Every structure is written in C-alpha cells, then in structure tokens.
Amino acid sequence: MLLCRVGYRVLTATTGAEALQLASKIKGIDLRLCQVKMRGMRGDELAARGAALHPSIPDVLMASSNEPIKTTEPFDVLAKLFTVTELRDTVCRALQAPPMHALELHAA
C-alpha cells in the first residue's frame, strides 16, 4: 500500500460495513480514507456514519475520475490516478500533521 511506503500504519476493510465494525473496535484511528464508490455503501455515507462514531476523525475520499462528487459534507477528494506525493500531501493536510504516526482506515 502506498501509505505504508510513507510511514503510515494501515488497516484495511473490504466493505463499508466492515470498516465501521473495525472503527467501533479499534482505538487510535486518525483518518478514514475510502473510495467514493464501494460495494454496499458509498464513501461519503461511510464517512458520515464514521463521523457519528468518531466525529474528530477526518475523511479523505478517492474518486476514479475528476467528475464532481455530490456529497453533503466537504471532503478532501483525491482523483485517481494520483501520485504517492499527492496522497501523502492530502493525508497530511487532512491530519494537519506530519505523516509519522497516522493510522488509516481504508475501505476498498
């Protein structure tokens, strides 16, 4: 995973429901990074549900195109194909911190 290469510890979930389950059990998650389009749940829906559990955790959404994304919340959005540097910089901006001790929750 790209974020492991720049110093992050990563948790992976394959569905939005699995991501929410992980988030309810694991302490110390600093960021939710998820696809806009996922099986069973959109990324913005996952972010909204995750915010209900942990409102202080920022969200970054990844989109497969540069098309506008319709959401009710302002999110940092990365359009694929992005570089490792763009990913790192977006995550750092969302965390407002250097990338040394962040934990990512990724629902693919």
N, C-alpha and C positions, 0 to 999 in steps of 0.2 A: 504494500500500500504506500501511496505517495507520502502520506503524513508521517509514517514511521521513518521515512528517509530524512525527515527534517526535525526529528526529535520528539514526536508525539507518541503517546500510548493510545492504542485504538481498540475499541470494542466494535464488533460487527453484528448487525441483525439483518435478517433477510426479508423481514416484513415490518410494517409499521407496528403491528400488534406486538411482535417480538421486541422491537425497540422500546416500546412503552413498558413492557414487562421488565426488561433489563434496567431501565431508568428507575423503576419503582424499587428495585432491589439493591442497586449499586450506588454507593455514596461517592461524591467527588467528581462527578461528570461536569466538565467545564464548557462543553459545546455539543450541540446537535448538528450534524452535517448529514443531509439527506437529499435524495433525488426528489425532484418535483413529481415525477410520475413513478409510482411504485405499485406493486401488487396489493390490492385491498385497501389502500389508503394513500391519498396524495401527500406530498411532503409538507405542504402548508397545514394540512389537517393534523399530521403528526406533530408539527411544531406547536400548534395551538393546544393540542392535548398534552404535550410535554410541558408546555408553559403552565398548565393547570397544576401539574405535579411539582414543578420546579421553575417558578417564574424568573429566577435570576439567570438561567442558562440561556445564552444567545443561540440563535439559529442561523445556519447558512444553508441555502438551497442550491442544488446543482440542476441545471436545465440542459437538455440535449440540443437546444438551439438558442438563438438570440431573440426569439419571439417574446413579446411581453408576457409576463406571468400575472394572472389575475389572482390576487390574494387580498385578504382583509388586513394584513399586517405588513409593515415594512421589513423586508428581509434582505440580507446580503445575498446576492444571487451570482453564481458562477456559471457561465455558459461554456459547455464543452465545445471544443477541446481547449482546455486550459493548461498552462504550464505548472510545474512544481512551484515555481516562484509565485505565480498568481494565486495558487491555492494557499501557500504559506502566508502570503501577504493578506489575503482575505480573512483567513483564520485569525491571524494576529490582530487585525483591525476589529474583528468581532469580539475577540477576547480583551482587547485593549491591553495586551501584554505580549512579551516575547514568547516564542514557541517552546520553551524548555519543559514546562510541567503541565501541559494541557492534556486533557483526555477527550477523545472524540467518540461520539456515538453515531454510527453510520448505518442507516437502514438502506439496503440496496434492493 
